[in-house]
Amino acid sequence: MFTETHQKVTADHLSRDAFLYVRQSSLRQVFENTESTKRQYALRERASALGWPIERIHVIDSDLGRSGASAEGRDGFQQLVSEVAIGHAGIVLGLEVSRLARNNADWHRLIELAALSHTLILDEDGIYDPAHFNDRLLLGLKGTMSEAELHVLRARLQGGIRNKARRGELELALPIGLVYGADGSVVLDPDRQIQDTLRLLFVSFAECGSASAVVRRFQREGWAFPRRIRGGIGKGELLWATLDHSRAVQILHNPRYAGAFVYGRTRGGRNAQLKSVQHKVAREQWHVLIRDAHVGYIDWEEYERNQATLKQNVGGFGEASRGRVPREGTGLLQGRVVCGLCGARMRVRYQEVEGRLEPYYQCTDAVVRRAGKLCQSVRGRPIDEAISALLLESVAPAAIEVALAVQEEIAGRLEQAETLRASQLERARYEAELARRRYLKVDPDNRLVADALEADWNARLRQLDALQREHERQRAADQGLLGEEARGRILALAKEFRHVWNDPRTEPIERKRMMALLIEDVTLVKADRVSIHVRFRGGKTRSLLIDKPKPIAQIRKTSPQVVQTVDELLETCTDRQVAARLNELGYRNWQGQSFTFKKVIVLRNAYHLKSRFERLRERGMRTGDELAKQLDVCPTTIHQWGRQGLLRRHLYGNNHRCLYEPVGEVLVTKGAGGRYGSRSPTLIAVSSTTQGAI
């Protein structure tokens, strides 16, 4: 073997450098398996015995504590591959194949590069030239065995872990609020404030039905939420901070709070960038699920209800659950309208009508999925009004019982809040007392430490004082909610439920939440009339039939009675007089506004009514210019005679726009000054209507 070894090492190999690769799989092995590390460093003597000077033997040990399952994250191995690829390495030394790589892809890439660059590989058994078939075959077998060994080791470890998990004895990291007791069993955290906070979270979710609502309640009341540091500096310490949505959802999804032991909720994998990630799996694929394995904050039935509620709250991602969570907007039936023609859920679209947003319930399933047309579209306001009337009719008999239940719920919430605030106040007192004891124990001459401890004590005292004032303020406000006056207001509110429902100050989202407690869904069918089929919770149904909402053109159309009245008034009145008379009679336009002469003009033009001018002309009335030409006088004289009452005139516009009745035989005596003299002429005429002298 020695002769064969020296036959493989040539002058070309010795002209290049030797690279020794040292690796241990974990930091624990680095500190505990020191003999293996020493054996790997001892390979430098092998390289020196083969003829490499000690200064040209490079040791790559930057991967100590890293797994060889992949080349990712192993900078030392990447450096070694680069040196082999560019031809700087004459020989690569490793205690065994498993030290270099436990992945066949990485191992064979190194062998291929070594064969191309004529680089030798040395392990504890001998020297191999990858350019020779037999050596490359042997190295390949060793790599396969190394990868298989890793699989066997991993399977053995995983088997032991799963076997222990099936018995429920595997110790896993517990969420906040659960700790391991002295005997290894899972118990509730002995900190009473942590227990009360977690119970309040689950109670709030049961009342609100939404994780976001729970977070808003915690923020509104100023309640902090606990968190333990899992690693790094301060590991195990307890911190109190604001509750965020992701934290609330994580707690609600965790079955450990229901007293269940769970193993295998996630699976390891790699993403497109080949980075290790954890994927959540369905409950059916969990390795172990043991119910009632230890104490919890809720029971399993409540946990199941919470999961169903959270799944329902994921709006917009499922055909059956889309839009069920009440959101902004005035559409009362948002997320609960079903198309009676195709069975799909209808969406809500808002359109500005008369200066406000009006809801429209539309079935867009064919448009979105098949590029078709709208199945049906119904204006939402009449539908909402019909459902509101039905809801008021159904709720009215139980209004008092609901009011009493609300009173009890308020009392329960206030008691929970009082308990939690008392816990926060007690913790603040303890921290202030602890800061005081620390300050009293310090050496007075050590002013650097004493000043810092005194400042911390003062800060704790200020925090305690602020919490006490806030606690007193909240207690006073809570007493107002529990007094007889508040109880009377709630009962009166129940009796006036109809006014509360119709009060503009009631938020639409609150109406939707109240409606969701009674109504499961509503099916609409638009034909000559709109059919409304209501399905209540519990299975009871109710059908309604309302008139189809009129289109905007029909709504804006003036009633025939108003048009007829205008037509009759135009026989004797001007546009301005017609508008005044319509207002006296109490008529209004489609917007509820009073009439003006401009609105009368628009109405005449829209319905092709003859104007006052046209009606007078048809009756033979003449203009001032026509009459002046007949009487051989100037138009000014005609208008002057009309104002003096010498000629009968009829107004058709303002006080200056008029037509005159025709005259018969005319005798005009001109005064001094001729035809256009300043003196008024004498008019003797026989009217065609009066046959008299003027």
Rosetta blueprint (number, residue, H / E / L):
1 M L
2 F H
3 T H
4 E H
5 T H
6 H H
7 Q H
8 K H
9 V L
10 T L
11 A H
12 D H
13 H H
14 L H
15 S L
16 R L
17 D E
18 A E
19 F E
20 L E
21 Y E
22 V L
23 R L
24 Q L
25 S L
26 S L
27 L H
28 R H
29 Q H
30 V H
31 F H
32 E H
33 N L
34 T H
35 E H
36 S H
37 T H
38 K H
39 R H
40 Q H
41 Y H
42 A L
43 L H
44 R H
45 E H
46 R H
47 A H
48 S H
49 A H
50 L L
51 G L
52 W L
53 P L
54 I H
55 E H
56 R H
57 I E
58 H E
59 V E
60 I E
61 D L
62 S L
63 D L
64 L L
65 G L
66 R L
67 S L
68 G L
69 A L
70 S L
71 A L
72 E L
73 G L
74 R L
75 D H
76 G H
77 F H
78 Q H
79 Q H
80 L H
81 V H
82 S H
83 E H
84 V H
85 A H
86 I L
87 G L
88 H L
89 A E
90 G E
91 I E
92 V E
93 L E
94 G L
95 L L
96 E L
97 V H
98 S H
99 R H
100 L H
101 A L
102 R L
103 N L
104 N H
105 A H
106 D H
107 W H
108 H H
109 R H
110 L H
111 I H
112 E H
113 L H
114 A H
115 A H
116 L H
117 S L
118 H L
119 T L
120 L E
121 I E
122 L E
123 D L
124 E L
125 D L
126 G L
127 I E
128 Y E
129 D L
130 P L
131 A L
132 H L
133 F H
134 N H
135 D H
136 R H
137 L H
138 L H
139 L H
140 G H
141 L H
142 K H
143 G H
144 T H
145 M H
146 S H
147 E H
148 A H
149 E H
150 L H
151 H H
152 V H
153 L H
154 R H
155 A H
156 R H
157 L H
158 Q H
159 G H
160 G H
161 I H
162 R H
163 N H
164 K H
165 A H
166 R H
167 R L
168 G L
169 E L
170 L L
171 E L
172 L L
173 A L
174 L L
175 P L
176 I L
177 G L
178 L E
179 V E
180 Y E
181 G L
182 A L
183 D L
184 G L
185 S L
186 V E
187 V E
188 L E
189 D L
190 P L
191 D L
192 R H
193 Q H
194 I H
195 Q H
196 D H
197 T H
198 L H
199 R H
200 L H
201 L H
202 F H
203 V H
204 S H
205 F H
206 A H
207 E H
208 C H
209 G L
210 S L
211 A H
212 S H
213 A H
214 V H
215 V H
216 R H
217 R H
218 F H
219 Q H
220 R H
221 E H
222 G L
223 W L
224 A L
225 F E
226 P E
227 R E
228 R E
229 I L
230 R L
231 G L
232 G L
233 I L
234 G L
235 K L
236 G L
237 E L
238 L E
239 L E
240 W E
241 A E
242 T L
243 L L
244 D L
245 H H
246 S H
247 R H
248 A H
249 V H
250 Q H
251 I H
252 L H
253 H H
254 N L
255 P H
256 R H
257 Y H
258 A H
259 G L
260 A L
261 F E
262 V E
263 Y E
264 G L
265 R L
266 T E
267 R E
268 G E
269 G E
270 R E
271 N L
272 A L
273 Q L
274 L L
275 K L
276 S E
277 V E
278 Q E
279 H E
280 K E
281 V L
282 A L
283 R H
284 E H
285 Q H
286 W L
287 H L
288 V E
289 L E
290 I E
291 R L
292 D L
293 A L
294 H L
295 V L
296 G L
297 Y L
298 I L
299 D L
300 W H
301 E H
302 E H
303 Y H
304 E H
305 R H
306 N H
307 Q H
308 A H
309 T H
310 L H
311 K H
312 Q H
313 N H
314 V L
315 G L
316 G L
317 F L
318 G L
319 E L
320 A L
321 S L
322 R L
323 G L
324 R L
325 V L
326 P L
327 R L
328 E L
329 G L
330 T L
331 G L
332 L L
333 L L
334 Q L
335 G L
336 R L
337 V E
338 V E
339 C E
340 G L
341 L L
342 C L
343 G L
344 A L
345 R E
346 M L
347 R E
348 V E
349 R E
350 Y E
351 Q E
352 E E
353 V E
354 E L
355 G L
356 R E
357 L E
358 E E
359 P E
360 Y E
361 Y E
362 Q E
363 C L
364 T L
365 D H
366 A H
367 V H
368 V H
369 R H
370 R H
371 A L
372 G L
373 K L
374 L L
375 C L
376 Q L
377 S E
378 V E
379 R E
380 G H
381 R H
382 P H
383 I H
384 D H
385 E H
386 A H
387 I H
388 S H
389 A H
390 L H
391 L H
392 L H
393 E H
394 S H
395 V H
396 A H
397 P H
398 A H
399 A H
400 I H
401 E H
402 V H
403 A H
404 L H
405 A H
406 V H
407 Q H
408 E H
409 E H
410 I H
411 A H
412 G H
413 R H
414 L H
415 E H
416 Q H
417 A H
418 E H
419 T H
420 L H
421 R H
422 A H
423 S H
424 Q H
425 L H
426 E H
427 R H
428 A H
429 R H
430 Y H
431 E H
432 A H
433 E H
434 L H
435 A H
436 R H
437 R H
438 R H
439 Y H
440 L H
441 K H
442 V L
443 D L
444 P L
445 D L
446 N L
447 R H
448 L H
449 V H
450 A H
451 D H
452 A H
453 L H
454 E H
455 A H
456 D H
457 W H
458 N H
459 A H
460 R H
461 L H
462 R H
463 Q H
464 L H
465 D H
466 A H
467 L H
468 Q H
469 R H
470 E H
471 H H
472 E H
473 R H
474 Q H
475 R H
476 A H
477 A H
478 D H
479 Q H
480 G H
481 L H
482 L H
483 G L
484 E H
485 E H
486 A H
487 R H
488 G H
489 R H
490 I H
491 L H
492 A H
493 L H
494 A H
495 K H
496 E L
497 F H
498 R H
499 H H
500 V H
501 W H
502 N H
503 D L
504 P L
505 R L
506 T L
507 E L
508 P H
509 I H
510 E H
511 R H
512 K H
513 R H
514 M H
515 M H
516 A H
517 L L
518 L L
519 I E
520 E E
521 D E
522 V E
523 T E
524 L E
525 V E
526 K E
527 A L
528 D L
529 R E
530 V E
531 S E
532 I E
533 H E
534 V E
535 R E
536 F E
537 R L
538 G L
539 G L
540 K L
541 T E
542 R E
543 S E
544 L E
545 L E
546 I E
547 D E
548 K L
549 P L
550 K L
551 P L
552 I H
553 A H
554 Q H
555 I H
556 R H
557 K L
558 T L
559 S L
560 P H
561 Q H
562 V H
563 V H
564 Q H
565 T H
566 V H
567 D H
568 E H
569 L H
570 L L
571 E L
572 T L
573 C L
574 T L
575 D H
576 R H
577 Q H
578 V H
579 A H
580 A H
581 R H
582 L H
583 N H
584 E H
585 L L
586 G L
587 Y L
588 R L
589 N L
590 W L
591 Q L
592 G L
593 Q L
594 S L
595 F L
596 T L
597 F H
598 K H
599 K H
600 V H
601 I H
602 V H
603 L H
604 R H
605 N H
606 A H
607 Y L
608 H L
609 L L
610 K L
611 S L
612 R H
613 F H
614 E H
615 R H
616 L H
617 R H
618 E H
619 R L
620 G L
621 M L
622 R E
623 T L
624 G H
625 D H
626 E H
627 L H
628 A H
629 K H
630 Q H
631 L H
632 D L
633 V L
634 C L
635 P H
636 T H
637 T H
638 I H
639 H H
640 Q H
641 W H
642 G H
643 R H
644 Q H
645 G L
646 L L
647 L L
648 R L
649 R E
650 H E
651 L E
652 Y L
653 G L
654 N L
655 N L
656 H L
657 R L
658 C E
659 L E
660 Y E
661 E L
662 P L
663 V E
664 G E
665 E E
666 V E
667 L E
668 V E
669 T E
670 K L
671 G L
672 A L
673 G L
674 G L
675 R L
676 Y L
677 G L
678 S L
679 R L
680 S L
681 P L
682 T E
683 L E
684 I E
685 A E
686 V E
687 S E
688 S L
689 T L
690 T L
691 Q L
692 G L
693 A E
694 I L
